[in-house]
């Protein structure tokens, strides 16, 4: 594999709490506070904001993988020590950069969950398009246990059965990645040492495909969750018009006929 040196991101006080690395066209974004279980300090939040911007604007990056340093935690949610010091009440809009809400990317994202994903950590895994996790990873929406809110969990009802959503939100109890895999929330399970290779393999399977088609498919899934059947079909036609008219739409069948790999241009 070939890659670029990891770029440290964060704030002046926390300059390297997020690492951004490009490996064979895949952006690996790593929360780098293992001693604090990769909790969401201000530095992490600002680092993630910059990382998503870099990914979206980088033509060399096809897919992003979000993970955490170490094997204990993907992200344990808000840094409660920091939050208690600020006496935060209602978090301002965009407090945690959230894909599909205040933060926009046009390309696919994968969460590689290497340990606990609690509260804001669950949010980070949920906002990604796909999820790979270790069998031992635990997910929890624990806000009910500490009197905080979960407005970000609204999309969960499109991803899990209603009664599972109710159980998770009302009890605040953790659920294993194995159980969530059975329920279709986690795409793949991989043992700790194999987690990032499994995420990379999935990322490359996506990156090998026509970029315009991949992006339109991604948009189709999200738009369809907000529409009825007829409106979603009509939206689908609009999403794919520019794909059919692209140069890649001619290159794909031509490469198939010539028995070679397509040379995608995303145009």
N, C-alpha and C positions, 0 to 999 in steps of 0.2 A: 504494500500500500504506500502511496505517496501522499504527503500532506504538507501543510504550512505550519510553522511554529504557533503554538497556542497564544492567542491574544488575551491578555488579562483585562477584565472589565469590572467596573464598580464605581466607587467614589474615591475622593482623596483620602478619606479615613479608612476605607476598605477597598484597596486598589485591585485586588485579584480574586474577588469572591465569586466571579463568574469567568469561565474560560471559554473562548471561542476558537475552534480549530476546524480547518477544512481538510478532509481526508478523502481523496479520490472523488471529489465532487459532492461529498456529504458533509454538511456542517454539524459538528458535534458541540453542543452547548452544555457545559457542565457547571452545576452549582458547586462551589468549592469552599464550603465551611463544614467539613466533616466533624470537627469537635463540637459544633453546635447543631449537629444533625441536619446541616444544610438549611437551617431556618431562614425565613424571609426577612432579613434585615433590610435597611434602606439601601445599603450597598448592593445587595443581591437584586433588589427590585430594579434599581437603576441599571445594573449590569445586564439584567435580562431584557430590559427595554432596548438597550443599545444592541444586544445580540440579535434580537428579532429584526431590528432595522437593518443590521449588516446582512443577515440572511436574505431578507426580502430583496435587497438592492444588489446582491452579489450574483451576477449572471453565471458564475462558475458553480454555484451551490444549487443543487436540484432538490434535495430533501434535507430536513434538519432532524437531528436526534437530541432530545433533551434528557439529561440524566444528572446524577449527583455523584460527588466524590465519596469513595468508601463503600462499605457493604452494609452499613447500619441503616442508612436513611436516604431515600430519594429526596424528600423534603418534609420536615416535621411541622410545616406551617409557619405562622407568624412567629417572629422572635418576641416571645412574651415579655422578656426582660425589657427590651426596647419599647414595646407597646405600653407596658405599665408605667414607664417613665414619662411617656408623652400623654398618658391618660386619653388615648384616642377613643372617640365616641363613634360617630358614623364615619367609616372610611370614605375619603373623597373618591369620586369617579376616577378610575385609572390607578388607584392606589397600588394594586398588583397588576402589572401588564398582562392582560388577558386576551389571548387570541380569539378573534370572532366577536370581541366587544370593543374595548378601547384600542386594541392593537390589531393590525391587519397584516397578514402575510398571504401571498397568492400561491404558495407552494406547499407540498405535503410535509407534515410533521409527525414524529414518532416519539412517544414517551418511553424511555427505558428505565423502568422502576426497579431500583436495586436495593430497596429496603422499605421502611415505612413511608407511606404517603398520607399524611394527616392534614385535615382541614385545608389550608392553602396549598399543601402538597397534593391533596386530591384534586384541587382546582387545576393545578399545573398539568397533572396527568390527564384530566378530563378534557382540557382545552385542545390537546393534541389530537390529530386525526386518527392515530393508531397507538396501540399500547403493547409493549413487550415487558414482561416482568419475571422476576425470580419466583419460584413456587413459594418461598418463605416470605415474600413481600406481603405487607398488611396495609390495607386501605381503611381510612376512617374519616367520617365527617363528624368531628367531635364537638362542634360548636354548642350543641345543646348541653353539654357537660360544663361549659364555662360561661354560658349566658350570652354568647355572641350570635351573629346572624350568618345565614347561608344563601343570600340572594343569587350567588353565582351557581348554585346547584340546580337552577331551573331547567337546564338542558338535560339533566339526568333522566327525566321521565321519558325522553326519546331513546335512551340508551339502555335502560333496565326496566323490568316489570314494575308496575306501580307499587305493589306491596313490598317489593325489595327496597324501592326508594323510601317508602314509609319507614321500614325497619331501620335502615341506615340513618335516616335523618332524625327520627324520634328517639332512638336509643343512644345514638352517638357511638355505638360499639363498632369495633373493627371487623372487617371481613377479609379473608385471605385472597391472594391473587388466584389461587387454585379454584376457589368457589366462583370468583368473578370471571375466570376463564370459562367455567361451565355455563355461566349465564351470558356469555358472549361479549362481556365488557373488555376483557383482556384478549388480545389477538393471539399471542403466543407466550408460552412459558419457556424459560431457559435458565439453567443453573448459573450461579454467580459468575464464574469465569467465562461462560458462554453468552452472557447477556448482551454485551456490546456487539460481539460478532453476529449474534442473531438479529439484532436491530440493524446492523450494517447490511446484512444479507437481504433483509426486507426492504431497506432503503434502496439498495442497488436494483432490486427487482422493479421497483417503481421508477427509478431514474433511467432504466433502460428503455422505458416506454416513451411515446410521443409526448413532449412536455405540454403542448396546448390541450391535448385530449385529457391528460392527467389533471390539469388545472380545472378544466371545464367539468370533469366528473366530480371532483372535489366540491366545486361550487354547486353542482346539481344536488348532491346529497344534502348539503346544508339548506339550500333554498327549499327543497322538497319537504323538509321537516316543518316548515312554516306555512305550507300551502295545502289546499285540497288537491285531489287527483288531477282534475282538469287543468287547474292553474299550474301545477307542477309540470305537466306534459308540455304546456305552452312555453313555460320558462325554459324547459329543456331544449326546445327547438331554437330559442333565441341564444342560449348558451353555446350551442354547437354550430351555428351558422358560420362563424369565423373559422372554426376548426375544419369544416368541410372545404372551405375556400382557401385554406393554407397550402403552402408548398409541401409541408410535411404530409398532408393528406394524399399527395401524389407520390411522395417518396416512399411511404410505407408499402403500398401494393407493388411498386417498382422493385424495391429491395426484396420483397417476398418472391417475386417472379425470378429475380436474378440470384436468389439463394445467398444473400449476404445480409449483414447487419445494416439497418437503416442509419443514415447520417442525418439525425434530426437537427433542424435549424430553429425550431420554435417560431417559425414564420410561414 
